[in-house]
């Protein structure tokens, strides 16, 4: 039914990571599912993930700390690599910090997708106004995340194209 009205992605909040009925319905939908793991233990994460694996459902898991606003010291961004080493599907980060520094560090830690709360104007106070990015901040987050990904590179141990002149110089020294 959701596909028929143009829905392509389902986002499931951290509070529903243990809602087996919802997870099974999402996994059976054929849609890409993005699931946040805030508050979940390793065994709860594994139980949720197994539902999607069993059905071979497209799936992204977001590391998340469910506190509003999140204290930066609680971010535990190393968990992104822990999840990446354990699972074969994309791992991202759902951010509840003030500013854009923590999600940028999440990108540097290997997050493949970032979820950030958004507001057109932070003076319009609401339940998440403190942690929401305004348009200029969100644009900067996207630009800087792309920059970080370029800086991180491909990881291959081979010379960069920009090193060609130095390679030629090095090789010429050997010939002398």
N, C-alpha and C positions, 0 to 999 in steps of 0.2 A: 504494500500500500504506500509506503513512504517513497519508494522509487517512482511510483506513478505520479506523485506530486512534485517531483524534482529534487527530493532530498538525496544527497550523495554521501554525507558523512553523519554519523551519530557521535555525539560527545557525551560520555557518561562521567558524572562528577564523582569525586572521591567518596562521598557519603554513600554511594551505591556500589562500591567495589565488592561488597558481600551480598548483594541482592541477586541471588542465583537466577531467579525467574527473569529478571530484567536482562542479565548478562546472556542467558540462553536465547531470549528473544532477539537481542541485538546480534548475537553470533549467527542466528538463523536468517537474519534480514538480508544478507548478501551485501550490505553496505560496509564501507570502511568504518571501523569503530575506533574512537580515541577514548582511552580510559585513564583517568587520573588515579594515582595510588596513595594519596595522602591518607594518613592514619593506619594504613594496612601493614601488617607484619609480613615477613617473607612467606609464611605458609598461606596467608590470605591472598597474597599476590599470585602465588603458584596456583591456587585453586581457581582464581579468576582467569588466569592465562590458559589453564588447561581447557577451559570451556571453548575458547577461541581456537586453540590448537586442534582440538578434537574435530572441530567442524571446518578446519582450514579456512577460517574467516579472516579477511584482511583486518589488520589490527595494529594500533600504535599504543604504547604504554608511556604515560607521562609520570616522571618522578615529581613529587609534590609534597610540600609541607603545609598542612591545613591549619594555619593560624593566620589571623588577619589583624594588623599587618604581621608578616613573618619577620622574626628577628634574623638578621643576616647570619648570625652564628649558628642558627638552626638549619640552614639551607642543605647541608650534607650533600653537596654536589658530587662528591665521590661516589655516591649511590648510582649516578648515571653510568659510570664505567662498570660498576658491579652488575647492573641490569643488562648492559650491553654484552658483558662476557657470559651471562647466563642465557640470554634469549637471542633468537635469530631475527626478530622483527625490529622495526624502528623504535628507538627510545627518544623521548623528548622531555620537556620540562614545563610544568605549570607553575607560574610565578605568583606569589602573593607578597612580594617585597615592595617597598617604596623605591621608585626610581627604576633605572634600567641596567644597573651594574650587575646584579645577580643573574638575570637572564643572559647577559652577555658572557658571563663566566660559565654559565651552563652550556652555551654554544662551544666555548673553548674546552669544556669537559666532555664534549661529544654529543650533546643534545641535537637531534635532527629536526625538531620542531619546537617552537616556543609558543606557549599560551600565556597571554598577558591580558588582564582586565583592561577595559577601554572606557574612556569617558570623553565627551566633547568639551567638558568644562569641569575641572576639579572643585570649583566653588559650589557646584550642584551636589551637595552632600547626600550620600546614600550609604548603603551597607558596605560598599567596597571603594568608596571615593578616595581613600588614602592610598590605596595600592594601584589605582587605575592610571593608565598612561593617557595623556592628552595627545591630540593628533601629532604635534611636532615631536614629542617624545617617542611615539610609536614609529614615526618615520625614521628617527635617529636609531632606534633599536634595530629596525630592519637593515638600514645602511651599515651600521657597525657589525651586525651579525654576519652580513655578507662579506665584509672586510675581514673579519676573524676567520671565516671559512677559507678565504683565499690565503691568508697568512699561514694557516695550519697546513695547507697543501695536501698533496696526494699520499704522502708517506713513503713513496718509493725511494730506495737508495740508489739514485742515479743523478748525474749532473743536471743542473737546470740549464735551459737554453741561454740564460743570461751569463752563464759561466764559460761559454764557448771560447771567448777571447783568451781567458785565463788557461783553458785547456791547451790551446794552441801555443801559448807562451811556455807552459810547463813542458810540453812535448818538444819544443824547440831547444830548451835547455838540455834535455836528455841527448839530443843529437849532437851537441857541441862537445 
